[in-house]
């Protein structure tokens, strides 16, 4: 079963909340999605997606994803896509780094592998826990009362976890504003809810400590990606009274090893495209689990295609290690595909259809921007 054709599509995914705000003044209104269709010589097709926040989040951006795929795709034609690790070796040999470009191709190969075997991806990734996975919202940085309202809105839709974005510069309110945001977001906390306070690397150790000192003792949350560098994170870790989760710093196998060896965190935010797809993602899952860490399976953003990959990997994480999965479908107004995984009783259960289990709306995709065959 060999790869016969690869198509790349571009789609704009508007943010469902208008303007999405992160630390350091980063704002996004529309996300530029790259969607891959991979076809085999026996007629099976697989789908994958990579949708970066933009060019200011990590070293990834939409034009770079498509340029990276352009470098890699010709080397994949004629390869057996069922051998996902060997296919990844070919991608690494064709292009160094650029995990976000490889991710869409890798996920598409897993989709075909599942269809070829008649099994869902979660089965091939190790098997389902058969438990509903708690879903987490993504609450952009805003005025404290607005963030409290956004949490309430997502709570009403079945979300039991909430990722609260912080990271105000001193000129914009600094640690006092961030502390107020956290208090407001947690003000109506319900039994069973949990909160990730996510700075996306926007704090210094000093600003993080100032913020924490302003908060009442006893607020229950974890601090995600507080600082941009390893040195800053290590400095904060030694003085921080709340658990720390790594995200932007935990991108590669070596990153996970470094985080474990230095005891820099209590969990990781495992983003599929940041990791480079399901093949490296399952390694990160196993490394974090072996170290006793919690795991949040996420992605930067994306349509239902991206969410399907999140759900399949998340379904394989033991319940005690799985903090949550991100339902990125709620972040955008275009889904590009159907994926039968509604939020029920605070969580999601991944379907057992072969592969990813997505039904792509070809009318939404229009024509490919580039193809190889």
Secondary structure by P-SEA (a helix, b strand, c coil): ccccbbbbbbbbbccccccccccccccccbbbbbbbbbbcccbbbbbbbccccccccccccaaaaaaaaaacccccccccccaaaaaaaaaaaacccccccaaaaaaaaaaaaaaaaccccccccccccccbbbbbbbbccccaaaaaaaaaaaaaacccccbbbbbbccccccaaaaaaaaaaaaccccccbbbbbcccccccaaaaaaaaaaccccbbbbbccccccaaaaaaaaacccbbbbbccccccaaaaaaaaaaccccccccccccccccaaaaaaaaaaaaabbbbbbbcccccaaaaaaaaaaaaacccccccbbbccccccccccccccccccccbbbbbcccccccccccccccccccccc
